[in-house]
Amino acid sequence: MSPLRAAALFLLGVVLLFPNKLAAQEQLSLQDAIRIGLQNNYDIQIATRQEAIAENNVTRGNAGFLPNVDARGGRTFSENNSRQSFQTGPDRTRNGASSNNINGSINLNWTIFDGMGMFINYERLKALEKSGILFTRETVQNTLAAISDNYFEVVRQSQKMQAIEDAIAISQARVDIAQAQYEVGVSAKVEILRAQVDFNTDRSELLVQQEALQNAKINLNQLLSRDPDIDFVVTDSIVVDPNLSYKNTDAGMLANNPLLERLKINREIANLDIKAVRASRFPVIGVVGAYNFNRSENEPLNEFSPLFNQNRGYNYGLSVSLPIFNGLNINRMAQNARINLESANLEYQRQQNLLDASLARAYSQYSNRLQLLQLEETNLKLAQENAAIALERYRLGLLTAIELREAQRNQLVAENRLIDIQFQAKAAETELKRISSTLLQDSN
């Protein structure tokens, strides 16, 4: 049986055994995966909602610019028993004296000066809004990088499975040749058995590789926030961009990296906190006003008790409060604010150092894998040619089974090595673009 016929029978068997599964497979491109991930990914959805909260908080009322107006009202009923004794005259007793009281008020409190604290608070809210936007952008970029890596991991495992299937085709051809040689009496049965053992070994590797491919698909489905059992076929291959420059990516990282931008904003917020503590040392001046209404109806306890009483009116004025001594808490808060600023500066420097190191490592791997790609592509062509020649020589009886098996395994190793290097180069390229904040632009 020829290798092509064996492969055709193998595919026919798969179609007959798993027709429903093959029909359910979708064609998934990288752009489709990115689109689904941006719509469904839980991390992105949470980040966008946090961003919406930060945006909603940026109001002058939340910063303290606007007045507070409260309305209060109530109605009470009471029933009293009283007993009164006088120095002259008889005692008086009154049981079941009821009263009815209605009261209401509208109160105004408006801070018109607090040491510029309200302006500082408003700037702080706007800074938090910017930080929320940057956090969403950072989450999107990290998710895009993860989707790209997981997508190409599926491509990688698919290509490895294809390489094993190619090796199985050679093993099947070897079994057919050994069987034919045994039937014409030019080979011993042990050659058939040895060829069958190697054929089964390759099939076992295929089963293990099928598991690795399925796990890679499950991981991608999880990242896309969809059913892990959805089956699909990837349509994109691993294509590495060979034109990335370390100098350009480094400049882009410093200018656009959302994490560094957020840490810059954290420094601004720490500075605003220091100013807010300083503002708390100033007096707070406010406008106060109220309109009050009170009405009561009473059954008299004595001849001096009013039967009806009603008051209404308004008051207004200024209020001033000045902190004189509060247990040195303002000094403590000022010291903590300065420490927080120092911590924010250190965190920015630490993260910048980490990103510089990550960028250098990614670019080193990227440039190294580009060189290895050329070498391994040439090496694979040689291994494939060597395996084809070895199979033909084995067919003619000019090569031993061990030598054929060695040529076959060399081809498989060369294919796997090239696939791994392609994936590593693509992962390094993705990391470079993520750090330099160009990944989102490329995805758009």
C-alpha positions as a LaTeX table, in Angstrom:
\begin{tabular}{lrrr}
\hline
Residue & $x$ (\AA) & $y$ (\AA) & $z$ (\AA) \\
\hline
Met1 & 0.00 & 0.00 & 0.00 \\
Ser2 & 1.39 & 3.41 & $-0.97$ \\
Pro3 & 1.82 & 6.22 & 1.62 \\
Leu4 & $-0.75$ & 8.37 & $-0.19$ \\
Arg5 & $-3.31$ & 5.57 & $-0.14$ \\
Ala6 & $-2.63$ & 4.91 & 3.56 \\
Ala7 & $-3.09$ & 8.57 & 4.40 \\
Ala8 & $-6.32$ & 8.68 & 2.39 \\
Leu9 & $-7.68$ & 5.63 & 4.23 \\
Phe10 & $-6.70$ & 7.18 & 7.57 \\
Leu11 & $-8.57$ & 10.40 & 6.78 \\
Leu12 & $-11.58$ & 8.42 & 5.53 \\
Gly13 & $-11.67$ & 6.50 & 8.80 \\
Val14 & $-11.61$ & 9.74 & 10.79 \\
Val15 & $-14.50$ & 11.14 & 8.73 \\
Leu16 & $-16.56$ & 7.99 & 9.23 \\
Leu17 & $-15.90$ & 7.80 & 12.97 \\
Phe18 & $-16.27$ & 11.49 & 13.82 \\
Pro19 & $-18.54$ & 13.08 & 11.18 \\
Asn20 & $-20.41$ & 15.32 & 13.61 \\
Lys21 & $-17.27$ & 16.65 & 15.22 \\
Leu22 & $-15.68$ & 17.54 & 11.92 \\
Ala23 & $-18.84$ & 19.26 & 10.76 \\
Ala24 & $-18.94$ & 21.33 & 13.94 \\
Gln25 & $-15.44$ & 22.71 & 13.53 \\
Glu26 & $-15.31$ & 26.43 & 12.84 \\
Gln27 & $-12.63$ & 28.26 & 10.89 \\
Leu28 & $-10.94$ & 30.62 & 13.35 \\
Ser29 & $-8.52$ & 33.31 & 12.22 \\
Leu30 & $-6.39$ & 35.41 & 14.55 \\
Gln31 & $-8.53$ & 38.49 & 13.85 \\
Asp32 & $-11.68$ & 36.52 & 14.69 \\
Ala33 & $-10.10$ & 35.36 & 17.94 \\
Ile34 & $-9.15$ & 38.93 & 18.82 \\
Arg35 & $-12.66$ & 40.18 & 18.02 \\
Ile36 & $-14.28$ & 37.50 & 20.17 \\
Gly37 & $-11.80$ & 38.10 & 22.99 \\
Leu38 & $-12.38$ & 41.86 & 23.03 \\
Gln39 & $-16.12$ & 41.27 & 23.23 \\
Asn40 & $-16.19$ & 38.47 & 25.78 \\
Asn41 & $-13.03$ & 38.53 & 27.90 \\
Tyr42 & $-13.95$ & 38.93 & 31.56 \\
Asp43 & $-10.86$ & 40.96 & 32.49 \\
Ile44 & $-11.68$ & 43.55 & 29.82 \\
Gln45 & $-15.32$ & 43.73 & 30.86 \\
Ile46 & $-14.36$ & 44.31 & 34.49 \\
Ala47 & $-11.77$ & 46.94 & 33.54 \\
Thr48 & $-14.26$ & 48.87 & 31.38 \\
Arg49 & $-16.76$ & 48.95 & 34.23 \\
Gln50 & $-14.14$ & 50.22 & 36.66 \\
Glu51 & $-13.27$ & 52.88 & 34.09 \\
Ala52 & $-16.94$ & 53.88 & 33.90 \\
Ile53 & $-17.05$ & 54.29 & 37.70 \\
Ala54 & $-13.97$ & 56.52 & 37.64 \\
Glu55 & $-15.55$ & 58.60 & 34.87 \\
Asn56 & $-18.80$ & 58.95 & 36.80 \\
Asn57 & $-16.87$ & 60.20 & 39.85 \\
Val58 & $-15.46$ & 63.22 & 38.00 \\
Thr59 & $-18.09$ & 65.78 & 39.02 \\
Arg60 & $-17.83$ & 69.12 & 40.79 \\
Gly61 & $-20.36$ & 67.91 & 43.31 \\
Asn62 & $-18.17$ & 64.95 & 44.23 \\
Ala63 & $-15.19$ & 67.32 & 44.55 \\
Gly64 & $-17.08$ & 69.55 & 47.02 \\
Phe65 & $-17.87$ & 72.59 & 44.86 \\
Leu66 & $-21.65$ & 72.41 & 45.14 \\
Pro67 & $-23.85$ & 73.03 & 48.19 \\
Asn68 & $-25.65$ & 70.40 & 50.22 \\
Val69 & $-29.37$ & 70.98 & 50.69 \\
Asp70 & $-31.33$ & 68.76 & 53.06 \\
Ala71 & $-35.05$ & 68.65 & 53.75 \\
Arg72 & $-36.36$ & 67.20 & 56.98 \\
Gly73 & $-39.81$ & 66.77 & 58.33 \\
Gly74 & $-41.78$ & 64.90 & 60.92 \\
Arg75 & $-45.05$ & 64.58 & 62.78 \\
Thr76 & $-45.44$ & 63.33 & 66.33 \\
Phe77 & $-48.38$ & 62.48 & 68.52 \\
Ser78 & $-48.28$ & 62.23 & 72.29 \\
Glu79 & $-50.59$ & 61.65 & 75.22 \\
Asn80 & $-49.59$ & 62.77 & 78.72 \\
Asn81 & $-50.84$ & 62.39 & 82.26 \\
Ser82 & $-49.79$ & 65.20 & 84.58 \\
Arg83 & $-50.01$ & 66.03 & 88.26 \\
Gln84 & $-49.04$ & 69.48 & 89.54 \\
Ser85 & $-48.67$ & 70.74 & 93.10 \\
Phe86 & $-48.58$ & 74.45 & 93.97 \\
Gln87 & $-47.51$ & 76.32 & 97.07 \\
Thr88 & $-50.96$ & 77.80 & 97.24 \\
Gly89 & $-54.09$ & 76.29 & 95.87 \\
Pro90 & $-55.16$ & 72.77 & 95.23 \\
Asp91 & $-53.21$ & 70.15 & 93.31 \\
Arg92 & $-54.15$ & 69.63 & 89.72 \\
Thr93 & $-54.32$ & 66.34 & 87.87 \\
Arg94 & $-54.80$ & 65.91 & 84.11 \\
Asn95 & $-55.03$ & 62.53 & 82.41 \\
Gly96 & $-54.97$ & 61.82 & 78.66 \\
Ala97 & $-53.79$ & 65.25 & 77.46 \\
Ser98 & $-52.92$ & 64.71 & 73.77 \\
Ser99 & $-50.71$ & 66.80 & 71.52 \\
Asn100 & $-50.00$ & 66.91 & 67.79 \\
Asn101 & $-46.74$ & 68.35 & 66.45 \\
Ile102 & $-45.67$ & 68.98 & 62.84 \\
Asn103 & $-42.15$ & 70.20 & 61.98 \\
Gly104 & $-40.14$ & 70.66 & 58.81 \\
Ser105 & $-36.97$ & 72.38 & 57.70 \\
Ile106 & $-34.75$ & 72.95 & 54.68 \\
Asn107 & $-31.05$ & 73.37 & 55.47 \\
Leu108 & $-28.26$ & 74.67 & 53.26 \\
Asn109 & $-24.53$ & 74.10 & 53.79 \\
Trp110 & $-22.11$ & 75.38 & 51.17 \\
Thr111 & $-18.36$ & 75.43 & 51.57 \\
Ile112 & $-16.96$ & 78.39 & 49.67 \\
Phe113 & $-13.32$ & 78.12 & 50.80 \\
Asp114 & $-11.37$ & 75.18 & 52.17 \\
Gly115 & $-7.80$ & 76.09 & 51.37 \\
Met116 & $-8.30$ & 75.14 & 47.68 \\
Gly117 & $-9.04$ & 71.58 & 48.80 \\
Met118 & $-12.02$ & 71.20 & 46.48 \\
Phe119 & $-9.89$ & 72.16 & 43.46 \\
Ile120 & $-7.24$ & 69.65 & 44.49 \\
Asn121 & $-9.88$ & 66.95 & 44.94 \\
Tyr122 & $-11.30$ & 67.67 & 41.48 \\
Glu123 & $-7.84$ & 67.30 & 39.91 \\
Arg124 & $-7.41$ & 64.06 & 41.82 \\
Leu125 & $-10.68$ & 62.68 & 40.43 \\
Lys126 & $-9.61$ & 63.56 & 36.89 \\
Ala127 & $-6.27$ & 61.84 & 37.46 \\
Leu128 & $-8.07$ & 58.71 & 38.67 \\
Glu129 & $-10.21$ & 58.81 & 35.53 \\
Lys130 & $-7.06$ & 58.88 & 33.36 \\
Ser131 & $-5.63$ & 56.03 & 35.38 \\
Gly132 & $-8.79$ & 54.00 & 34.76 \\
Ile133 & $-8.55$ & 54.61 & 31.01 \\
Leu134 & $-4.91$ & 53.52 & 30.99 \\
Phe135 & $-5.71$ & 50.44 & 33.06 \\
Thr136 & $-8.33$ & 49.42 & 30.51 \\
Arg137 & $-5.83$ & 49.95 & 27.70 \\
Glu138 & $-3.23$ & 47.92 & 29.57 \\
Thr139 & $-5.76$ & 45.12 & 30.14 \\
Val140 & $-6.70$ & 45.13 & 26.45 \\
Gln141 & $-3.05$ & 44.96 & 25.38 \\
Asn142 & $-2.24$ & 42.15 & 27.80 \\
Thr143 & $-5.32$ & 40.26 & 26.63 \\
Leu144 & $-4.35$ & 40.74 & 22.98 \\
Ala145 & $-0.87$ & 39.41 & 23.72 \\
Ala146 & $-2.32$ & 36.40 & 25.55 \\
Ile147 & $-4.79$ & 35.72 & 22.71 \\
Ser148 & $-1.98$ & 35.92 & 20.14 \\
Asp149 & 0.29 & 33.60 & 22.13 \\
Asn150 & $-2.48$ & 31.07 & 22.76 \\
Tyr151 & $-3.66$ & 31.20 & 19.16 \\
Phe152 & $-0.19$ & 30.50 & 17.82 \\
Glu153 & 0.22 & 27.78 & 20.43 \\
Val154 & $-2.73$ & 26.05 & 18.74 \\
Val155 & $-1.01$ & 26.60 & 15.39 \\
Arg156 & 2.19 & 25.19 & 16.82 \\
Gln157 & 0.53 & 22.04 & 18.17 \\
Ser158 & $-1.40$ & 21.59 & 14.90 \\
Gln159 & 1.84 & 21.76 & 12.90 \\
Lys160 & 3.49 & 19.28 & 15.24 \\
Met161 & 0.60 & 16.89 & 14.74 \\
Gln162 & 0.97 & 17.28 & 10.97 \\
Ala163 & 4.67 & 16.47 & 11.31 \\
Ile164 & 3.84 & 13.27 & 13.20 \\
Glu165 & 1.27 & 12.34 & 10.56 \\
Asp166 & 3.99 & 12.74 & 7.91 \\
Ala167 & 6.20 & 10.43 & 9.96 \\
Ile168 & 3.33 & 7.93 & 10.20 \\
Ala169 & 3.03 & 7.98 & 6.41 \\
Ile170 & 6.70 & 6.99 & 6.14 \\
Ser171 & 6.23 & 4.27 & 8.79 \\
Gln172 & 3.20 & 2.93 & 6.91 \\
Ala173 & 5.20 & 2.85 & 3.70 \\
Arg174 & 7.95 & 0.97 & 5.52 \\
Val175 & 5.45 & $-1.61$ & 6.77 \\
Asp176 & 4.10 & $-2.08$ & 3.23 \\
Ile177 & 7.61 & $-2.49$ & 1.81 \\
Ala178 & 8.62 & $-4.99$ & 4.51 \\
Gln179 & 5.42 & $-6.97$ & 3.89 \\
Ala180 & 6.03 & $-7.04$ & 0.15 \\
Gln181 & 9.65 & $-8.11$ & 0.60 \\
Tyr182 & 8.60 & $-10.86$ & 3.00 \\
Glu183 & 6.00 & $-12.15$ & 0.56 \\
Val184 & 8.59 & $-12.48$ & $-2.23$ \\
Gly185 & 11.07 & $-14.10$ & 0.15 \\
Val186 & 13.74 & $-11.44$ & 0.27 \\
Ser187 & 13.12 & $-10.36$ & 3.87 \\
Ala188 & 12.48 & $-12.00$ & 7.22 \\
Lys189 & 9.28 & $-11.61$ & 9.24 \\
Val190 & 11.26 & $-9.85$ & 11.95 \\
Glu191 & 11.51 & $-6.84$ & 9.62 \\
Ile192 & 7.73 & $-6.66$ & 9.41 \\
Leu193 & 7.43 & $-6.85$ & 13.18 \\
Arg194 & 10.08 & $-4.18$ & 13.69 \\
Ala195 & 8.37 & $-1.90$ & 11.17 \\
Gln196 & 4.99 & $-2.47$ & 12.86 \\
Val197 & 6.45 & $-1.59$ & 16.28 \\
Asp198 & 7.84 & 1.68 & 14.94 \\
Phe199 & 4.50 & 2.38 & 13.22 \\
Asn200 & 2.62 & 1.86 & 16.49 \\
Thr201 & 5.13 & 4.07 & 18.31 \\
Asp202 & 4.40 & 6.90 & 15.88 \\
Arg203 & 0.65 & 6.40 & 16.31 \\
Ser204 & 1.11 & 6.60 & 20.07 \\
Glu205 & 2.95 & 9.89 & 19.66 \\
Leu206 & 0.05 & 11.12 & 17.54 \\
Leu207 & $-2.42$ & 10.38 & 20.33 \\
Val208 & $-0.28$ & 12.28 & 22.83 \\
Gln209 & $-0.01$ & 15.18 & 20.38 \\
Gln210 & $-3.79$ & 15.20 & 19.88 \\
Glu211 & $-4.14$ & 15.72 & 23.64 \\
Ala212 & $-1.66$ & 18.62 & 23.57 \\
Leu213 & $-3.59$ & 20.20 & 20.68 \\
Gln214 & $-6.92$ & 19.80 & 22.48 \\
Asn215 & $-5.51$ & 21.39 & 25.64 \\
Ala216 & $-4.22$ & 24.32 & 23.59 \\
Lys217 & $-7.69$ & 24.81 & 22.11 \\
Ile218 & $-9.29$ & 24.65 & 25.56 \\
Asn219 & $-6.88$ & 27.32 & 26.82 \\
Leu220 & $-7.73$ & 29.61 & 23.91 \\
Asn221 & $-11.47$ & 29.09 & 24.37 \\
Gln222 & $-11.11$ & 29.93 & 28.05 \\
Leu223 & $-9.29$ & 33.15 & 27.19 \\
Leu224 & $-12.07$ & 34.01 & 24.73 \\
Ser225 & $-14.63$ & 33.37 & 27.54 \\
Arg226 & $-16.55$ & 30.74 & 25.61 \\
Asp227 & $-17.38$ & 27.05 & 25.94 \\
Pro228 & $-14.10$ & 25.09 & 26.25 \\
Asp229 & $-15.58$ & 22.24 & 24.16 \\
Ile230 & $-15.96$ & 24.40 & 21.04 \\
Asp231 & $-13.82$ & 22.83 & 18.35 \\
Phe232 & $-12.18$ & 24.89 & 15.63 \\
Val233 & $-9.45$ & 24.90 & 13.02 \\
Val234 & $-6.92$ & 27.75 & 12.99 \\
Thr235 & $-6.48$ & 29.36 & 9.59 \\
Asp236 & $-3.44$ & 31.59 & 10.19 \\
Ser237 & 0.16 & 30.40 & 10.12 \\
Ile238 & 3.09 & 31.70 & 12.14 \\
Val239 & 4.60 & 34.61 & 10.25 \\
Val240 & 7.32 & 36.56 & 12.05 \\
Asp241 & 7.92 & 40.26 & 11.36 \\
Pro242 & 11.69 & 40.53 & 10.72 \\
Asn243 & 11.86 & 44.34 & 10.80 \\
Leu244 & 11.49 & 45.26 & 14.49 \\
Ser245 & 14.16 & 47.60 & 15.84 \\
Tyr246 & 15.32 & 47.67 & 19.46 \\
Lys247 & 15.85 & 51.43 & 19.38 \\
Asn248 & 12.36 & 52.15 & 18.09 \\
Thr249 & 10.66 & 49.77 & 20.51 \\
Asp250 & 12.56 & 51.24 & 23.46 \\
Ala251 & 11.49 & 54.79 & 22.56 \\
Gly252 & 7.90 & 53.66 & 22.08 \\
Met253 & 7.89 & 51.89 & 25.41 \\
Leu254 & 8.91 & 55.00 & 27.33 \\
Ala255 & 6.37 & 57.14 & 25.51 \\
Asn256 & 3.32 & 54.88 & 25.34 \\
Asn257 & 3.49 & 52.02 & 27.81 \\
Pro258 & 0.20 & 52.25 & 29.76 \\
Leu259 & 1.68 & 50.81 & 32.94 \\
Leu260 & 4.38 & 53.48 & 33.07 \\
Glu261 & 1.77 & 56.12 & 32.26 \\
Arg262 & $-0.37$ & 54.93 & 35.16 \\
Leu263 & 2.61 & 55.08 & 37.49 \\
Lys264 & 3.24 & 58.66 & 36.36 \\
Ile265 & $-0.34$ & 59.48 & 37.28 \\
Asn266 & 0.18 & 57.80 & 40.65 \\
Arg267 & 3.02 & 60.25 & 41.25 \\
Glu268 & 0.71 & 63.12 & 40.35 \\
Ile269 & $-1.91$ & 61.79 & 42.75 \\
Ala270 & 0.72 & 61.54 & 45.51 \\
Asn271 & 1.64 & 65.19 & 44.88 \\
Leu272 & $-2.03$ & 66.16 & 45.07 \\
Asp273 & $-2.34$ & 64.31 & 48.37 \\
Ile274 & 0.47 & 66.45 & 49.78 \\
Lys275 & $-1.32$ & 69.59 & 48.62 \\
Ala276 & $-4.58$ & 68.34 & 50.15 \\
Val277 & $-2.89$ & 67.93 & 53.53 \\
Arg278 & $-1.54$ & 71.47 & 53.27 \\
Ala279 & $-5.03$ & 72.72 & 52.41 \\
Ser280 & $-6.41$ & 71.15 & 55.59 \\
Arg281 & $-4.37$ & 73.66 & 57.64 \\
Phe282 & $-6.43$ & 76.57 & 56.29 \\
Pro283 & $-9.78$ & 77.67 & 57.70 \\
Val284 & $-12.97$ & 76.38 & 56.14 \\
Ile285 & $-15.55$ & 79.05 & 55.33 \\
Gly286 & $-19.08$ & 78.14 & 54.45 \\
Val287 & $-22.52$ & 79.61 & 53.89 \\
Val288 & $-25.34$ & 78.23 & 56.03 \\
Gly289 & $-29.05$ & 78.81 & 55.81 \\
Ala290 & $-32.28$ & 77.18 & 56.84 \\
Tyr291 & $-36.01$ & 77.54 & 56.64 \\
Asn292 & $-37.92$ & 76.08 & 59.62 \\
Phe293 & $-41.59$ & 75.35 & 60.24 \\
Asn294 & $-43.11$ & 74.07 & 63.48 \\
Arg295 & $-46.74$ & 73.68 & 64.42 \\
Ser296 & $-48.27$ & 72.06 & 67.52 \\
Glu297 & $-51.80$ & 71.53 & 68.87 \\
Asn298 & $-52.17$ & 70.62 & 72.54 \\
Glu299 & $-54.86$ & 69.85 & 75.00 \\
Pro300 & $-54.09$ & 72.19 & 77.91 \\
Leu301 & $-52.48$ & 70.82 & 81.00 \\
Asn302 & $-53.31$ & 74.08 & 82.81 \\
Glu303 & $-54.56$ & 77.55 & 82.06 \\
Phe304 & $-51.08$ & 78.69 & 81.07 \\
Ser305 & $-50.54$ & 76.01 & 78.38 \\
Pro306 & $-51.15$ & 77.19 & 74.76 \\
Leu307 & $-53.75$ & 75.33 & 72.72 \\
Phe308 & $-52.04$ & 76.13 & 69.39 \\
Asn309 & $-48.49$ & 77.17 & 68.57 \\
Gln310 & $-46.91$ & 77.80 & 65.14 \\
Asn311 & $-43.46$ & 79.10 & 64.21 \\
Arg312 & $-41.89$ & 79.58 & 60.83 \\
Gly313 & $-38.95$ & 81.53 & 59.48 \\
Tyr314 & $-35.48$ & 81.34 & 58.09 \\
Asn315 & $-31.92$ & 82.00 & 59.18 \\
Tyr316 & $-28.67$ & 82.44 & 57.31 \\
Gly317 & $-25.05$ & 83.30 & 57.89 \\
Leu318 & $-21.44$ & 82.28 & 57.58 \\
Ser319 & $-19.58$ & 79.53 & 59.35 \\
Val320 & $-15.84$ & 79.41 & 59.94 \\
Ser321 & $-13.83$ & 76.52 & 61.32 \\
Leu322 & $-10.09$ & 76.64 & 61.92 \\
Pro323 & $-8.01$ & 73.63 & 62.95 \\
Ile324 & $-5.93$ & 74.58 & 65.97 \\
Phe325 & $-4.85$ & 71.26 & 67.42 \\
Asn326 & $-5.97$ & 67.75 & 66.47 \\
Gly327 & $-3.37$ & 65.57 & 68.12 \\
Leu328 & $-0.70$ & 66.36 & 65.49 \\
Asn329 & $-2.64$ & 64.26 & 62.96 \\
Ile330 & $-2.10$ & 66.79 & 60.17 \\
Asn331 & 1.67 & 66.49 & 60.63 \\
Arg332 & 1.36 & 62.72 & 60.55 \\
Met333 & $-0.73$ & 62.84 & 57.37 \\
Ala334 & 1.80 & 65.19 & 55.75 \\
Gln335 & 4.67 & 62.82 & 56.56 \\
Asn336 & 2.75 & 59.84 & 55.17 \\
Ala337 & 1.89 & 61.78 & 51.98 \\
Arg338 & 5.58 & 62.57 & 51.41 \\
Ile339 & 6.47 & 58.90 & 51.97 \\
Asn340 & 3.79 & 57.85 & 49.49 \\
Leu341 & 5.30 & 60.21 & 46.93 \\
Glu342 & 8.73 & 58.67 & 47.45 \\
Ser343 & 7.19 & 55.20 & 47.10 \\
Ala344 & 5.45 & 56.24 & 43.88 \\
Asn345 & 8.76 & 57.48 & 42.45 \\
Leu346 & 10.51 & 54.25 & 43.44 \\
Glu347 & 7.72 & 52.13 & 41.96 \\
Tyr348 & 7.98 & 54.03 & 38.68 \\
Gln349 & 11.76 & 53.50 & 38.56 \\
Arg350 & 11.39 & 49.83 & 39.51 \\
Gln351 & 8.81 & 49.16 & 36.84 \\
Gln352 & 10.81 & 51.04 & 34.23 \\
Asn353 & 13.82 & 48.89 & 35.09 \\
Leu354 & 11.72 & 45.72 & 34.82 \\
Leu355 & 10.35 & 46.76 & 31.44 \\
Asp356 & 13.82 & 47.65 & 30.17 \\
Ala357 & 15.04 & 44.20 & 31.19 \\
Ser358 & 11.99 & 42.47 & 29.67 \\
Leu359 & 12.45 & 44.43 & 26.47 \\
Ala360 & 16.14 & 43.52 & 26.25 \\
Arg361 & 15.38 & 39.83 & 26.84 \\
Ala362 & 12.55 & 39.79 & 24.30 \\
Tyr363 & 14.65 & 41.52 & 21.66 \\
Ser364 & 17.59 & 39.20 & 22.32 \\
Gln365 & 15.36 & 36.17 & 21.85 \\
Tyr366 & 13.67 & 37.76 & 18.83 \\
Ser367 & 16.94 & 38.51 & 17.01 \\
Asn368 & 18.40 & 35.11 & 17.93 \\
Arg369 & 15.32 & 33.23 & 16.68 \\
Leu370 & 15.39 & 35.13 & 13.40 \\
Gln371 & 18.86 & 33.80 & 12.77 \\
Leu372 & 17.88 & 30.29 & 13.86 \\
Leu373 & 14.86 & 30.36 & 11.56 \\
Gln374 & 17.01 & 30.62 & 8.47 \\
Leu375 & 19.29 & 27.86 & 9.69 \\
Glu376 & 16.46 & 25.50 & 10.67 \\
Glu377 & 14.54 & 26.08 & 7.43 \\
Thr378 & 17.62 & 24.97 & 5.50 \\
Asn379 & 18.17 & 22.08 & 7.89 \\
Leu380 & 14.56 & 20.88 & 7.46 \\
Lys381 & 14.87 & 20.85 & 3.68 \\
Leu382 & 18.00 & 18.70 & 4.01 \\
Ala383 & 16.28 & 16.35 & 6.48 \\
Gln384 & 13.22 & 15.98 & 4.22 \\
Glu385 & 15.40 & 15.25 & 1.20 \\
Asn386 & 17.44 & 12.77 & 3.21 \\
Ala387 & 14.28 & 10.98 & 4.43 \\
Ala388 & 12.88 & 10.75 & 0.89 \\
Ile389 & 16.16 & 9.30 & $-0.42$ \\
Ala390 & 16.37 & 6.91 & 2.52 \\
Leu391 & 12.84 & 5.61 & 1.88 \\
Glu392 & 13.61 & 5.02 & $-1.79$ \\
Arg393 & 16.89 & 3.27 & $-0.97$ \\
Tyr394 & 15.07 & 1.13 & 1.58 \\
Arg395 & 12.49 & 0.24 & $-1.08$ \\
Leu396 & 15.37 & $-0.92$ & $-3.32$ \\
Gly397 & 16.97 & $-2.88$ & $-0.49$ \\
Leu398 & 20.01 & $-0.62$ & $-0.33$ \\
Leu399 & 19.35 & 0.71 & 3.20 \\
Thr400 & 18.67 & $-0.99$ & 6.51 \\
Ala401 & 15.52 & $-0.37$ & 8.57 \\
Ile402 & 17.56 & 1.23 & 11.33 \\
Glu403 & 19.05 & 3.76 & 8.92 \\
Leu404 & 15.62 & 4.53 & 7.49 \\
Arg405 & 14.21 & 5.00 & 10.99 \\
Glu406 & 17.05 & 7.35 & 11.86 \\
Ala407 & 16.41 & 9.47 & 8.75 \\
Gln408 & 12.70 & 9.52 & 9.56 \\
Arg409 & 13.30 & 10.63 & 13.17 \\
Asn410 & 15.79 & 13.26 & 12.03 \\
Gln411 & 13.13 & 14.77 & 9.80 \\
Leu412 & 10.60 & 14.80 & 12.65 \\
Val413 & 13.09 & 16.41 & 15.04 \\
Ala414 & 14.00 & 19.05 & 12.45 \\
Glu415 & 10.32 & 19.87 & 11.83 \\
Asn416 & 9.56 & 20.18 & 15.55 \\
Arg417 & 12.63 & 22.31 & 16.15 \\
Leu418 & 11.64 & 24.69 & 13.35 \\
Ile419 & 8.05 & 24.89 & 14.64 \\
Asp420 & 9.26 & 25.68 & 18.17 \\
Ile421 & 11.64 & 28.37 & 16.93 \\
Gln422 & 8.91 & 29.97 & 14.84 \\
Phe423 & 6.62 & 30.07 & 17.87 \\
Gln424 & 9.34 & 31.47 & 20.14 \\
Ala425 & 10.19 & 34.17 & 17.60 \\
Lys426 & 6.51 & 35.12 & 17.28 \\
Ala427 & 6.11 & 35.20 & 21.08 \\
Ala428 & 9.15 & 37.48 & 21.36 \\
Glu429 & 7.74 & 39.72 & 18.63 \\
Thr430 & 4.40 & 39.91 & 20.46 \\
Glu431 & 6.14 & 40.76 & 23.73 \\
Leu432 & 8.16 & 43.52 & 22.06 \\
Lys433 & 5.00 & 45.04 & 20.62 \\
Arg434 & 3.17 & 44.70 & 23.93 \\
Ile435 & 5.86 & 46.49 & 25.90 \\
Ser436 & 6.23 & 49.22 & 23.28 \\
Ser437 & 2.41 & 49.61 & 23.08 \\
Thr438 & 2.22 & 48.94 & 19.33 \\
Leu439 & 0.33 & 45.66 & 19.62 \\
Leu440 & $-3.05$ & 47.40 & 19.82 \\
Gln441 & $-2.25$ & 49.48 & 16.74 \\
Asp442 & $-1.27$ & 46.38 & 14.77 \\
Ser443 & $-4.46$ & 44.61 & 15.87 \\
Asn444 & $-6.57$ & 47.55 & 14.74 \\
\hline
\end{tabular}
